[in-house]
């Protein structure tokens, strides 16, 4: 394994550690609602966002149902969740691509990211005040 490949592996492992620590925290410890309330006092784009409503898991996500700040936080958290797993998977891909065929590196990187997402959701299940969700894995 080349030194360059090792750096990507270390990046993926570092992300896995951060995700484990993050999923060990309760929602209250992670909530960005107080930050959003402080810095988005004018509730920008509320009129436009109020028109958005959809089902996610067993919940309806809309400003009417959860409020402006939790609605915005939902998208921030999901974007962070997706981005983090994407970078972790990319790190695995960059580690494997020189030693495997491209499709194999892609497959195993995807499998590692989705597999770890499943483990992360299980970890959230045994952590207090967390809501594990199969939808987060897919």
N, C-alpha and C positions, 0 to 999 in steps of 0.2 A: 504494500500500500504506500503510495507516495505521500510525502509530507503535506502537500496541498489537499489531498483527499482526507487526510487525518483531521485537518482543520474543519472540514465540513462535518465530519463525524462528531467532533467535539462540539460544534455548534448545535447539532441535533440533540446530543446528550444534554447540553446546557439547557436547551428549550424544554426537554423532557423534565428536568429537575425543576425549572420554573413552573411548569404546568402542574407538577405534583404539589409543589408548595401552594400554588394558587388554589388548587382544588381542595386543599386542606383547610382553607379559610372559609368562614361562614359568609353568607351573602352580605350581612351587615358590615363585616370587616372589609369587604371589597366594593361596596356600593359607591358609585360615583354620583349618586343623586345629590348629596350636599354640595359637591363641587359644581355640578350643573346648575343648581339653584343659585349659587353664588355668582357664577359667570354668565349664565343665560337668563338673566332676570327679565328681559323683554320677551322671552320665549319666541325666538326667531322662527319663522316659517310655520307657526302654529296653525294658521288657517289652512295652509296646504296639507300639512301633516294630519290635520283633523279628518281629512277625507280618506285616510288610509286605515283600513281595518282588515285583519286576516286571522285565521286560526293557526296556532302554533302549539302542537301537542294537544293538550286538553284545555287550552286557554285562548281567549280572544285577545289579540293585541291591537289596541287602539288607544288614542288619547282619552276617549270617553271611558274606556274600561280601566286603564292603569294610570292615567294622568300624563301630562306632558313630559316630565322629567324621567319617569320610568320608561316611557315610550322611546325617548331619545337614547336612554341608557341601554335599552334592549338592542338597538342597532349598533351602538358602539361596542357592546360586549360580543355580539355575534360577529362583527367585523374583526375584532381582535382575536376571537376564537378561531375563525377561518384562516386569518393571516398567519397566526402562530403555527397552526398545523401545516399550512402550506409551506412555510419556511422550513419547518422541521422535515417534511417530506422531501423538499428540494435538497436539503443538506444530505439526507440519505441517498438521494439520486446522484448527487455530485460525488459522493463517496464510492458508489457502486459502478458508475458508468464506465470507468476505465477497465474494470475487471469482468464485466458481464456484457451481454448484448443489450442494446438500448431498451428493447421491450422488457427484458428481464429486470433491468435496473428500475424501469418505470413501475413494473408490477410489484416488485418487492418494496420499493419506496412507498407506494400507495398502500400496500398491505401493512407496512410498519406504522404509517400515520393513522390509518383507520383502526388498526389493532390497538394502538396506544390511546386513541380517542375512546374506544370501548372500555379499556382499563380505567381511563380517567373518569368516565361516567360511573363505573362501578365504585371507584374511590369516592366520588361525590355522594353516592348512595349511602355509604357508611359514615359520611361526615355530617355533623349536625347542621341544620338550617340550610341545606342545599337541596336543589331539585334536579336530580339526574334526568336526562332526557335522551331517548333514542334518536330524536330528531337532530340533536347536536352532533351525533356521530355521522349521520348521513348528510 
